[in-house]
């Protein structure tokens, strides 16, 4: 009988699914379920509650099952993993996410649904709009959350006031467009970023955070770094491509200026030391640009950047053979320059060379050539995956 009821529950399509991740929340899980059910009853909402257990060792699962809600299990630890499993098992037209620690006011669910029905795609709470942040620890309240919010807004051109709020609602269609993959606490940031980059209509609702029941699972510095790392990966232009292109261009121009005698110090042409700096700038800039290209390919597939003409052109014209030919050509040219210099050096009985800037240019070409060969192998594999994903 119980199995039949569970199958019937899973087959129906409720208006809303409230998904709560759970890891040792026996002090709060029962209260959360009761509050959500009262909201469903008072607002006449056809809804389901899904608790995604993430390896609890206390009575959390027993309490939830005794109260008759659906419990799904996610053996892979992580805040994001729990939500991914929970949403995968949700049947509702609208999805609501909230922590099982009794910090969020689930009485706002009707307000969230009203905004979704009015045409918003992504509704998120904000603890900073009307002073609802008093229960946040001082470090997170005054530094961590505001800093991450400011960085995210600056990188992606968004205007959130609280990107780490875990009380949100969105339609199933919006969730499928967001397509989150993050496994940890950075899951919340990915939702906010992808919603903005997908062009979803978003709105923030003032909420008040209550004191949590039980022990917090947040690890400040580890989770903060993972969040920052994810934003860096999702924003390759400002982090990689622009700085890398600047360094690469500067180093290249420095080489050209040396070759044509345009740089002089006290009437003498710039020589060895200037060439070393030119090589450093060119090679580091080139490597950063390559990293940016790798990240850009990934972010393009994850951030709905469908009209990127430059990458479209690159995908259409780049192939492994072209990269190998270019890399080998640069390498051979660099080796040729260095070999000629060595022969000249030996011929002149190891006296100082008259054109030492050629040595730095040759070294630059060798290093860039090697980088191009090996990066072409990796980039071509990424292009294959990208083309397959876009077919």
Secondary structure, DSSP 8 states (H G I E B T S, - for coil): -HHHHHHHHHHS--SEEEEEEESS-TTTHHHHHHHHHHHHHHTT--EEEEEEESS--SSHHHHHHHTT-EEEE--S-SHHHHHHHHHHT---SEEEE--TTS-S-GGGHHHHHHHHHTT-SEEEEESSSSSTTTTS-HHIIIIIHHHHHHHHHHHHT---S-TT---EEEEHHHHHHH-----STTHHHHHHHHHHHTT--EEEEE------SS-----HHHHHHHHHHHHHHH-HIIIIIHHHHHHHHHHHHHHHHHHTT--EETTEE--HHHHHHHHHHHHHHHHHHHHHHHHHHHHHHHTT-TT-HHHHHHHHH--HHHHHHHHHHHHHHHHHHHHHHHHHHHHTTT---TTTHHHHHHHHHHHHHHHHHHHHHHHHHHHHHHHHHH-
